[in-house]
Structure formats: C-alpha cells, structure tokens
Amino acid sequence: MGYFSNATEGDFWEAENCAHCVHNKPGQDDPMCPVMLAHMTYAYELCNAESHPGKVILDWLIPRNKSGVGNARCAMLVRKNAVSDKHLKDWTRYKAAMAEMEQSQ
C-alpha cells in the first residue's frame, strides 16, 4: 500500500500521479479519488495486516517501488487528455530530434 512518511512526500506523489489523472477532481465539493480515499481511511489500521483483504487491495492500488523505497505509480492513473507514457516518451524523443536538427544547421 502507499506509504507516505509525511505530508510533503504525499504531496510530491500526488503531484506526479493525481494531478495528471482524470479521477482527480480539483473542486472543494468534488469527491476525493477513491484510491486516495481508501488509503486515507484504511492505510493506518491495515499497514501491518499482511493477509487482510483490505491491505491486499491497497497494495494493488498504490504499490511500493520494487526497491522497497517509495511508492510506485497509482494503478488507477488515467492521464487527462488521454496522454499515455508512450506519448510522453515520443514527445521527448521528438523534442530531442528537433533540437539536434536545429544544432546541425
């Protein structure tokens, strides 16, 4: 499950995940994303309950990095405007190719 050692770490993770996700509703009256709501509601009491179904589900939603340090990307992340990781990689390669062309002229 997602573990955030403090609010700052949680804010950084949200900036990399929630801020780009269609499930994130920015208004005060909008409901919180179900993934974050589940973590905020149950993570503290289930953090040491290895075989509890609730912990297993929270582990699926926000897994830990393979190194065991920090959290991986949210399993429910759906980028706004249908931008995928492949789009982002392609855009990065395109910008690099354009910069290289510009330098060679």
C-alpha positions, 0 to 999 in steps of 0.5 A: 500500500502507499506509504507516505512518511509525511505530508510533503512526500504525499504531496510530491506523489500526488503531484506526479500521479493525481494531478495528471489523472482524470479521477482527480477532481480539483473542486472543494465539493468534488469527491476525493479519488477513491484510491486516495480515499481508501488509503486515507481511511484504511492505510493506518489500521491495515499497514501491518495486516499482511493477509487482510483483504483490505491491505491486499487491495491497497497494495494493488492500488498504490504499490511500493517501488520494487526497491522497497523505497517509495511508492510506485505509480497509482494503478488507477492513473488515467492521464487527462487528455488521454496522454499515455507514457508512450506519448510522453516518451515520443514527445521527448524523443521528438523534442530531442530530434528537433533540437539536434536538427536545429544544432546541425544547421 
